[in-house]
Amino acid sequence: MSAADVFTVVAVSAGAFFFLAGSVGLLRFPDSLTRLHALTKADNLGLGLVVLGLLPQASGLLGGLKLLGVWVLVQLSSATAAQVIAQALGRRRPPP
């Protein structure tokens, strides 16, 4: 097993841990905004670690750029979705 393979296993495993932590936060936190925060932060970090771990295994520069492109698109879409959900929750709640 080469150093790149070990790095891939460690980084992807760490990413899976953060996905699991985000899922636990989604199930355990008391309200929708804290659930949303836990899920988006943990999933963004988890996906970043998975992509980082897969970069050494990519088939050339184009494969690595595709991985980074997917990561950027997921970052943008998850941030947009979280903002839309948070705004909808804010409109639903009465002011303090």
C-alpha beads as a LAMMPS data file, in Angstrom:
LAMMPS data file: protein, C-alpha beads

96 atoms
95 bonds

1 atom types
1 bond types

-500.0 500.0 xlo xhi
-500.0 500.0 ylo yhi
-500.0 500.0 zlo zhi

Masses

1 110.0

Atoms # bond

1 1 1 0.000 0.000 0.000
2 1 1 1.497 3.306 -1.087
3 1 1 1.505 6.588 0.806
4 1 1 -1.177 7.955 -1.553
5 1 1 -3.424 4.996 -0.710
6 1 1 -2.947 5.522 3.024
7 1 1 -3.699 9.242 2.633
8 1 1 -6.843 8.402 0.660
9 1 1 -8.090 5.968 3.304
10 1 1 -7.410 8.419 6.153
11 1 1 -8.987 11.432 4.434
12 1 1 -12.076 9.571 3.179
13 1 1 -12.560 7.987 6.621
14 1 1 -12.315 11.402 8.277
15 1 1 -14.843 12.725 5.755
16 1 1 -17.205 9.850 6.547
17 1 1 -16.847 10.662 10.251
18 1 1 -17.932 14.258 9.631
19 1 1 -20.890 13.054 7.542
20 1 1 -21.880 10.831 10.455
21 1 1 -21.451 13.696 12.944
22 1 1 -23.666 15.940 10.801
23 1 1 -26.329 13.252 10.637
24 1 1 -26.244 12.844 14.415
25 1 1 -26.590 16.619 14.784
26 1 1 -29.560 16.555 12.429
27 1 1 -31.274 13.981 14.616
28 1 1 -30.332 15.328 18.047
29 1 1 -30.429 19.137 17.964
30 1 1 -33.592 20.806 19.279
31 1 1 -34.650 23.227 16.535
32 1 1 -34.469 23.561 12.783
33 1 1 -31.817 26.287 12.603
34 1 1 -29.290 24.418 14.769
35 1 1 -29.997 21.234 12.807
36 1 1 -29.413 23.092 9.567
37 1 1 -26.195 24.615 10.878
38 1 1 -24.809 21.283 12.080
39 1 1 -25.699 19.485 8.896
40 1 1 -24.311 22.061 6.463
41 1 1 -21.042 22.629 8.316
42 1 1 -20.294 18.965 8.896
43 1 1 -21.283 17.934 5.376
44 1 1 -19.187 20.683 3.783
45 1 1 -16.123 19.611 5.751
46 1 1 -16.861 15.936 5.144
47 1 1 -17.143 16.402 1.394
48 1 1 -13.967 18.496 1.348
49 1 1 -12.056 15.704 3.075
50 1 1 -13.491 13.063 0.741
51 1 1 -12.514 15.102 -2.322
52 1 1 -9.070 15.777 -0.859
53 1 1 -8.630 12.066 -0.253
54 1 1 -9.726 11.168 -3.774
55 1 1 -7.468 13.685 -5.526
56 1 1 -4.368 11.429 -5.428
57 1 1 -6.453 8.641 -6.983
58 1 1 -7.796 10.833 -9.804
59 1 1 -6.874 9.884 -13.337
60 1 1 -4.812 12.901 -14.300
61 1 1 -5.403 16.615 -14.103
62 1 1 -8.829 16.501 -15.737
63 1 1 -10.105 13.973 -13.192
64 1 1 -8.847 16.143 -10.329
65 1 1 -10.480 19.229 -11.818
66 1 1 -13.757 17.348 -12.125
67 1 1 -13.590 16.413 -8.447
68 1 1 -12.892 20.016 -7.487
69 1 1 -15.704 21.195 -9.772
70 1 1 -18.181 18.876 -8.075
71 1 1 -17.003 20.111 -4.682
72 1 1 -17.452 23.775 -5.685
73 1 1 -20.923 23.139 -7.118
74 1 1 -22.022 21.324 -3.959
75 1 1 -20.649 24.158 -1.814
76 1 1 -22.609 26.744 -3.778
77 1 1 -25.827 24.741 -3.881
78 1 1 -25.743 23.777 -0.203
79 1 1 -25.115 27.371 0.857
80 1 1 -28.001 28.553 -1.311
81 1 1 -30.347 25.845 -0.046
82 1 1 -29.442 26.553 3.583
83 1 1 -30.110 30.264 3.061
84 1 1 -33.514 29.590 1.491
85 1 1 -34.496 27.200 4.300
86 1 1 -33.340 29.633 6.989
87 1 1 -35.283 32.493 5.413
88 1 1 -38.412 30.350 5.215
89 1 1 -38.009 29.419 8.872
90 1 1 -37.507 33.068 9.789
91 1 1 -40.732 34.088 8.051
92 1 1 -42.631 31.326 9.819
93 1 1 -41.525 32.336 13.329
94 1 1 -43.113 35.266 15.127
95 1 1 -40.742 38.098 16.135
96 1 1 -39.528 38.017 19.769

Bonds

1 1 1 2
2 1 2 3
3 1 3 4
4 1 4 5
5 1 5 6
6 1 6 7
7 1 7 8
8 1 8 9
9 1 9 10
10 1 10 11
11 1 11 12
12 1 12 13
13 1 13 14
14 1 14 15
15 1 15 16
16 1 16 17
17 1 17 18
18 1 18 19
19 1 19 20
20 1 20 21
21 1 21 22
22 1 22 23
23 1 23 24
24 1 24 25
25 1 25 26
26 1 26 27
27 1 27 28
28 1 28 29
29 1 29 30
30 1 30 31
31 1 31 32
32 1 32 33
33 1 33 34
34 1 34 35
35 1 35 36
36 1 36 37
37 1 37 38
38 1 38 39
39 1 39 40
40 1 40 41
41 1 41 42
42 1 42 43
43 1 43 44
44 1 44 45
45 1 45 46
46 1 46 47
47 1 47 48
48 1 48 49
49 1 49 50
50 1 50 51
51 1 51 52
52 1 52 53
53 1 53 54
54 1 54 55
55 1 55 56
56 1 56 57
57 1 57 58
58 1 58 59
59 1 59 60
60 1 60 61
61 1 61 62
62 1 62 63
63 1 63 64
64 1 64 65
65 1 65 66
66 1 66 67
67 1 67 68
68 1 68 69
69 1 69 70
70 1 70 71
71 1 71 72
72 1 72 73
73 1 73 74
74 1 74 75
75 1 75 76
76 1 76 77
77 1 77 78
78 1 78 79
79 1 79 80
80 1 80 81
81 1 81 82
82 1 82 83
83 1 83 84
84 1 84 85
85 1 85 86
86 1 86 87
87 1 87 88
88 1 88 89
89 1 89 90
90 1 90 91
91 1 91 92
92 1 92 93
93 1 93 94
94 1 94 95
95 1 95 96
